[in-house]
Amino acid sequence: MSFSSDVKEELTEYVPSGRHCQIAELTAIIAICGRVRITETGNYRLFIHTENIYTVKKYSILLKKAFGIIGEVSIRKNTAGKTLIYTILIKNNEAKEVLFGIKLIDKSGRIREDYSLVSNLVVQNSCCKKAFARGAFLAAGSMGDPAKGYHLEIVVGNSMAGNELIEILSNLAIKAKLVQRKNHYPVYIKDSDALADFFRITEAHKSLMEFENIRILKDVKNKVNRKVNCETANIKKTASAAAKQLDDIYYLQKINKLDTLQEGLRELAKLRMEYPDATLKELGALLEEPLGKSGVNHRLNKISQIAQEHRG
């Protein structure tokens, strides 16, 4: 199974004890996957359509827990015939009871024109906002393999719903962004700390531990890679400098100027020729009167300067 499926399976297993949180989670699923139909006779039909079995399971559990209702489940293949589409139907008074419970209709049964998730009474408490975030991910969320990158998204149907979800997450100190992708509006989180917070607040603790383990491993690998790259760059830099020093020394030898150098310069030049791969520190230790790295570097620069002067 994918990491995303593992998260959804874990979220399906967690059922909040408070009815208010159960209703908040139901509200998210209905807001994203639900459709309401009123028949000519004034009867209500509430449909949930989803391709995710975990959404079906959690929605059914919450319906039973919060309202004592069992929906009618039907299954069909999508037009491409590759995946199954699950539909859960509740109707008449049961549908009316649920719609009133999530504050989509008023006491008279009229659909509220000013319906807003952010101002909805069912998501005013912090615990209910967390439940809503959990339901939203179950309804339309996905998470890529964290070993490859950090990206979680919840796809909603319009920009208004996207901005409302962002505001709810913002109230939970989770920063998310909205983008338009054809006719869909993914609300996404890419920051690793925000992702960890999302798993924590939605009660996906096993997924959080797995995510943190992957994050630690990636961090260690990145540090090792940076260190190796740094050391490789230093080796290349040292090798390039040594090659330049040898080029200058052999040039002075070729024009018979090597033996005319001052004794300290001449001794160091011959050591460099004898030990082409030695570091500055190693060369300094080999001198009759040992020198530190800066002293060795100063003398080698002097040799290069003399060679450059002879080259004209």
C-alpha positions as CSV (number, residue, x, y, z in Angstrom):
1,M,0.0,0.0,0.0
2,S,1.0,3.6,-0.6
3,F,1.9,6.0,2.3
4,S,-1.3,7.9,1.4
5,S,-3.4,4.7,1.8
6,D,-1.7,3.9,5.1
7,V,-2.7,7.4,6.4
8,K,-6.3,7.0,5.4
9,E,-6.5,3.5,6.9
10,E,-5.2,4.9,10.2
11,L,-7.6,7.8,10.1
12,T,-10.5,5.4,9.4
13,E,-9.7,3.5,12.6
14,Y,-9.8,6.7,14.8
15,V,-13.3,7.7,15.8
16,P,-13.7,10.8,18.0
17,S,-15.6,10.3,21.2
18,G,-17.5,13.6,21.1
19,R,-20.6,13.7,18.9
20,H,-19.8,17.3,17.9
21,C,-16.4,16.1,16.4
22,Q,-18.2,13.2,14.7
23,I,-20.5,15.7,13.0
24,A,-17.6,18.0,12.1
25,E,-15.8,15.1,10.4
26,L,-19.1,14.1,8.6
27,T,-19.5,17.7,7.5
28,A,-16.1,17.7,5.7
29,I,-16.9,14.5,3.9
30,I,-20.4,15.7,2.8
31,A,-19.0,19.2,1.8
32,I,-16.5,17.5,-0.5
33,C,-18.2,14.3,-1.7
34,G,-21.9,15.0,-1.0
35,R,-24.8,15.9,-3.2
36,V,-28.3,16.9,-2.1
37,R,-31.4,16.4,-4.1
38,I,-35.0,17.4,-3.2
39,T,-37.7,15.4,-5.0
40,E,-40.9,16.9,-6.5
41,T,-42.7,15.7,-3.4
42,G,-40.3,17.6,-1.1
43,N,-38.3,14.6,0.1
44,Y,-34.6,14.8,0.7
45,R,-31.8,12.6,-0.9
46,L,-28.3,12.9,0.4
47,F,-25.7,11.1,-1.7
48,I,-22.0,10.5,-1.1
49,H,-19.9,9.5,-4.1
50,T,-16.3,8.3,-3.7
51,E,-13.7,5.9,-5.1
52,N,-12.0,5.4,-1.8
53,I,-13.1,2.5,0.4
54,Y,-11.7,4.2,3.5
55,T,-14.1,7.2,3.0
56,V,-17.0,4.8,2.7
57,K,-16.0,3.0,5.9
58,K,-15.5,6.2,7.9
59,Y,-18.6,7.9,6.7
60,S,-20.7,4.8,7.5
61,I,-19.2,4.6,11.0
62,L,-19.8,8.3,11.7
63,L,-23.4,8.1,10.4
64,K,-24.1,5.3,12.8
65,K,-22.3,6.9,15.7
66,A,-23.7,10.4,15.4
67,F,-27.2,9.8,14.1
68,G,-27.9,6.0,14.4
69,I,-28.3,5.9,10.6
70,I,-27.2,3.2,8.2
71,G,-27.0,4.4,4.6
72,E,-27.7,2.4,1.4
73,V,-24.5,1.5,-0.3
74,S,-24.2,0.8,-4.0
75,I,-21.1,0.1,-6.2
76,R,-20.5,0.6,-9.9
77,K,-17.5,0.8,-12.1
78,N,-16.5,4.2,-13.5
79,T,-16.7,4.9,-17.2
80,A,-13.2,3.7,-17.8
81,G,-14.0,0.5,-16.0
82,K,-10.8,0.6,-13.9
83,T,-12.0,1.7,-10.5
84,L,-15.1,1.3,-8.4
85,I,-17.4,4.2,-7.4
86,Y,-19.2,3.8,-4.1
87,T,-22.4,5.7,-3.4
88,I,-24.0,6.0,0.0
89,L,-27.6,7.2,0.0
90,I,-29.8,8.4,2.9
91,K,-33.2,9.8,2.3
92,N,-36.3,11.4,3.6
93,N,-36.3,12.2,7.3
94,E,-32.9,10.6,7.9
95,A,-31.3,12.8,5.2
96,K,-33.1,15.9,6.7
97,E,-31.8,15.0,10.1
98,V,-28.2,14.8,8.9
99,L,-28.5,18.0,6.8
100,F,-29.9,19.9,9.8
101,G,-27.1,18.4,12.0
102,I,-24.4,19.8,9.7
103,K,-26.3,23.1,9.5
104,L,-26.9,22.9,5.8
105,I,-30.6,23.4,6.2
106,D,-32.6,25.3,8.8
107,K,-35.4,24.0,11.1
108,S,-38.0,24.6,8.3
109,G,-35.9,22.4,5.9
110,R,-34.8,25.2,3.7
111,I,-31.2,25.1,2.3
112,R,-29.2,27.9,3.8
113,E,-28.0,30.4,1.2
114,D,-25.4,31.9,3.5
115,Y,-23.7,28.5,4.2
116,S,-20.1,28.9,5.0
117,L,-17.8,26.2,6.5
118,V,-15.7,28.8,8.3
119,S,-18.6,30.3,10.2
120,N,-20.5,27.0,10.5
121,L,-21.2,26.3,14.2
122,V,-20.1,22.7,13.7
123,V,-16.4,23.7,13.3
124,Q,-16.0,26.4,15.8
125,N,-14.2,24.4,18.5
126,S,-10.5,23.5,17.9
127,C,-11.2,19.8,18.3
128,C,-13.9,20.1,15.6
129,K,-11.6,21.9,13.2
130,K,-9.1,19.0,13.7
131,A,-12.0,16.5,13.0
132,F,-12.9,18.5,9.9
133,A,-9.3,18.4,8.6
134,R,-9.3,14.6,9.1
135,G,-12.6,14.2,7.2
136,A,-11.4,16.5,4.4
137,F,-8.2,14.4,3.9
138,L,-10.3,11.1,4.0
139,A,-12.7,12.6,1.4
140,A,-10.3,14.0,-1.1
141,G,-6.7,13.9,0.2
142,S,-3.5,12.3,-1.0
143,M,0.1,12.2,0.1
144,G,3.1,11.3,-2.0
145,D,5.9,9.1,-0.8
146,P,7.7,11.3,1.8
147,A,11.0,9.5,0.8
148,K,10.7,11.2,-2.6
149,G,9.3,14.6,-1.5
150,Y,6.9,16.4,0.8
151,H,3.5,17.1,-0.7
152,L,0.0,16.6,0.7
153,E,-3.1,17.9,-1.0
154,I,-6.8,17.9,-0.6
155,V,-8.7,18.6,-3.8
156,V,-11.9,20.6,-3.6
157,G,-14.4,21.7,-6.2
158,N,-14.0,25.5,-6.2
159,S,-11.8,28.3,-4.9
160,M,-14.3,29.4,-2.2
161,A,-14.2,25.9,-0.6
162,G,-10.4,25.9,-1.0
163,N,-10.0,29.2,0.8
164,E,-12.3,28.1,3.6
165,L,-10.3,25.0,4.1
166,I,-7.1,27.0,4.2
167,E,-8.6,29.3,6.8
168,I,-9.6,26.3,9.0
169,L,-6.1,24.9,8.7
170,S,-4.7,28.3,9.4
171,N,-6.7,28.4,12.7
172,L,-4.8,25.1,13.6
173,A,-1.4,26.8,12.8
174,I,-1.0,24.9,9.6
175,K,0.0,26.9,6.5
176,A,-1.5,25.7,3.3
177,K,-1.9,27.1,-0.2
178,L,-4.4,26.9,-3.0
179,V,-3.8,26.3,-6.8
180,Q,-6.1,25.8,-9.7
181,R,-5.6,22.6,-11.7
182,K,-8.1,22.5,-14.6
183,N,-11.5,22.3,-12.9
184,H,-10.1,21.3,-9.6
185,Y,-8.6,23.3,-6.7
186,P,-6.0,21.4,-4.6
187,V,-5.2,22.8,-1.2
188,Y,-1.6,21.7,-0.6
189,I,1.0,21.5,2.1
190,K,4.7,21.1,1.3
191,D,6.5,22.2,4.4
192,S,7.7,19.2,6.4
193,D,6.9,20.7,9.8
194,A,3.4,21.6,8.7
195,L,2.9,18.0,7.4
196,A,4.0,16.6,10.7
197,D,1.6,18.9,12.5
198,F,-1.2,17.8,10.1
199,F,-0.6,14.1,11.0
200,R,-0.5,15.0,14.7
201,I,-3.8,17.0,14.8
202,T,-5.7,14.4,12.7
203,E,-4.6,11.6,15.1
204,A,-2.5,9.8,12.5
205,H,0.2,9.0,15.0
206,K,1.6,5.9,13.4
207,S,1.9,7.7,10.1
208,L,3.5,10.6,12.0
209,M,6.2,8.3,13.4
210,E,6.9,6.8,10.0
211,F,7.0,10.3,8.5
212,E,9.5,11.5,11.1
213,N,11.7,8.4,10.6
214,I,11.8,9.1,6.9
215,R,12.5,12.8,7.5
216,I,15.4,12.0,9.9
217,L,16.9,9.5,7.4
218,K,16.6,12.1,4.6
219,D,18.2,14.8,6.8
220,V,21.1,12.5,7.7
221,K,21.6,11.6,4.0
222,N,21.5,15.2,3.0
223,K,24.1,16.1,5.6
224,V,26.3,13.3,4.5
225,N,25.9,14.3,0.9
226,R,26.7,18.0,1.7
227,K,29.8,16.9,3.6
228,V,31.0,14.6,0.8
229,N,30.4,17.3,-1.7
230,C,32.3,19.8,0.4
231,E,35.2,17.5,0.9
232,T,35.2,16.6,-2.8
233,A,35.2,20.3,-3.7
234,N,38.1,20.9,-1.3
235,I,40.1,17.9,-2.8
236,K,39.5,19.3,-6.3
237,K,40.6,22.8,-5.1
238,T,43.7,21.4,-3.4
239,A,44.6,19.2,-6.5
240,S,44.1,22.2,-8.8
241,A,46.3,24.4,-6.7
242,A,49.0,21.7,-6.4
243,A,49.0,21.3,-10.2
244,K,49.4,25.0,-10.7
245,Q,52.3,25.1,-8.2
246,L,54.0,22.2,-10.0
247,D,53.6,23.9,-13.3
248,D,55.3,27.0,-12.0
249,I,58.1,25.0,-10.4
250,Y,58.8,22.9,-13.5
251,Y,58.8,26.1,-15.6
252,L,61.5,27.6,-13.4
253,Q,63.5,24.4,-13.6
254,K,63.2,24.4,-17.4
255,I,64.6,28.0,-17.7
256,N,67.3,27.1,-15.1
257,K,66.0,29.5,-12.5
258,L,65.0,27.0,-9.8
259,D,68.4,26.8,-8.2
260,T,68.6,30.6,-8.1
261,L,65.7,30.8,-5.7
262,Q,66.2,31.7,-2.1
263,E,67.1,28.6,0.0
264,G,63.6,28.4,1.7
265,L,61.8,28.7,-1.6
266,R,64.1,26.2,-3.3
267,E,63.7,23.6,-0.5
268,L,59.9,23.9,-0.7
269,A,59.8,23.7,-4.5
270,K,61.8,20.5,-4.4
271,L,59.6,19.0,-1.7
272,R,56.5,19.9,-3.8
273,M,58.1,18.1,-6.8
274,E,58.9,15.0,-4.6
275,Y,55.4,15.0,-2.9
276,P,52.9,16.3,-5.5
277,D,49.9,15.1,-3.5
278,A,51.0,16.3,-0.1
279,T,48.8,18.9,1.7
280,L,50.2,22.3,2.8
281,K,50.3,21.0,6.4
282,E,52.3,17.9,5.3
283,L,54.7,19.9,3.2
284,G,55.3,22.3,6.1
285,A,56.2,19.3,8.4
286,L,58.7,18.0,5.9
287,L,60.8,21.3,5.9
288,E,64.0,21.4,7.7
289,E,62.5,24.2,9.8
290,P,58.8,23.3,9.9
291,L,56.2,25.9,8.8
292,G,52.5,26.1,9.3
293,K,50.0,26.1,6.4
294,S,49.9,29.9,6.0
295,G,53.7,30.0,5.9
296,V,53.9,27.3,3.2
297,N,51.1,28.9,1.2
298,H,53.0,32.2,1.3
299,R,56.2,30.7,0.0
300,L,54.3,28.8,-2.8
301,N,52.6,32.0,-3.8
302,K,56.0,33.7,-4.0
303,I,57.3,30.9,-6.2
304,S,54.3,31.3,-8.5
305,Q,54.9,35.1,-8.6
306,I,58.5,34.6,-9.6
307,A,57.5,32.2,-12.4
308,Q,54.9,34.6,-13.7
309,E,57.4,37.4,-13.8
310,H,59.7,35.3,-15.9
311,R,56.9,34.3,-18.2
312,G,56.5,38.0,-18.9
